[in-house]
Amino acid sequence: MTKRERIVYWTTTGIICAVMVYSILNFTLFDRFPFPEGGFAHLGLPGYFKIELTTAKIKEFAYFGFAITLVSAAIAHFSRGDAGISPLFILDPLIFLCLLAVSYFYFSKRNGIPIRRTSQARP
């Protein structure tokens, strides 16, 4: 990997890790912010889902767990109508999903994991 690629990898990975640590803290310690009834109650999600999402962030399949968390957040906020409060409730998770994809791309490149393409141009 080039120096530029290492910088992109570590920057995107650091941002994703910071966001995930923040969300773990928000799920467990500050559950009433920004919704007084609690984020999971506001989104109509069961309490056990909080445990699943938190665990997905700290197990060995972290990239997959992070992706599920970010996609779920965007869908849940969209379904709940939170875009009316602020479009950032839906855009933030999708932006971080893009950063996660960049981090995973460079993680794969760094570790020699081939990235498969599902569609290839055929002659």
N, C-alpha and C positions, 0 to 999 in steps of 0.2 A: 504494500500500500504506500502511496505517496504521502508526504507530509500533509498536503491539503486534504486528502481523503481521511487521514487519521483525525484531523481537526474537525471535519464535518461529522465523522462518526462519534467522537467523544462529546461534541457540542450537542448533537441531537439526542444522544443517549442520556446525557446529563439533564437536559430539559425534561425528557420523558420521565426519568427517575424522580426529579423534583415534583413534577405534576402528580405522579402516583403516590409519593410519600404524603404530599398535601391531601390527596383524596382519602388516603387511609386515615389520616388524622381527622379529616372532616367527617368521615363515616363514624369514627369511634368517639372522638372527643367533642367535636363541635357540630353535632348533628342538627342543631336548630338553625344553622346559618346556611343559606339566606332565607329559608322558609321556616316560620315559627313552629309549624307542626312537625318539622323534620323533613329532610330531603326525600327519604324513602317513602314516608307516609304521603308526602305531596305528590309523588309520582305514582302512587298506588301500588308500590312494590311491597312484597312481604318482607318481614324482618330477617328471615333466613337468607335472603338474597344478598344482604349486606355482608354476611359471613362468606358466601361464595365469591363475591367480587373481591373482597379483601384477600382471601386465600389465593385466588387466581393471580394476584399481583406478586405474591412472594414465593410461589412454587417454581420448579425448574422450567416450566413452559411460560415464562414471563411474557414473551412477545405475544403469544396467543392470548394469554390472560389480559394483557393490556389492551389488545385490539378488541376483544369481546367487551371489556369495560367501556371503552371509548364509543364503540358503535351503539351499545346499549344506552349509554348516556344521551347520545344524540337522538335516538329513537324515542326514549322515554320523555325527554323534554319536548320534542316535537308533538308527540301524542297528547301530552298534557296541555299544550297550548302556550308553553312558556316563551315562544318566539314573540308573543304579544308583549311580554314584559321586556325582553331584550333578545334580539337574534343571536347574541353571543352565547346563550345557553345551548344553542344547537351548533353554531359554528366553532366554538372552542374545542369540543371533542373531535370534530372532523379535522381541524387544523393540527391538533396533536396526533391524530391518526396518520396524517401525512408525514409528520416528523418521525413517528414510529416506523413507518415504511422506509424512510431514508436510513434510519439507524439500523434496521434489520438488513437492508441491502448491504451496508458497509460491514456489518457484523458477519454476514455470510461471506463476503469477499475476504475479510480478514482471516476467517477460519477455514477458508477453502471449501465452503459449502456451495455446490452449484445451485444456481437459481434456475428453476425450470420455467420455460415459457410454454403456455398452453397452446398458443396458436403460432404457427410459423408459416411464412410465405412459401408456397409450393410453386415450382415452375410449371 
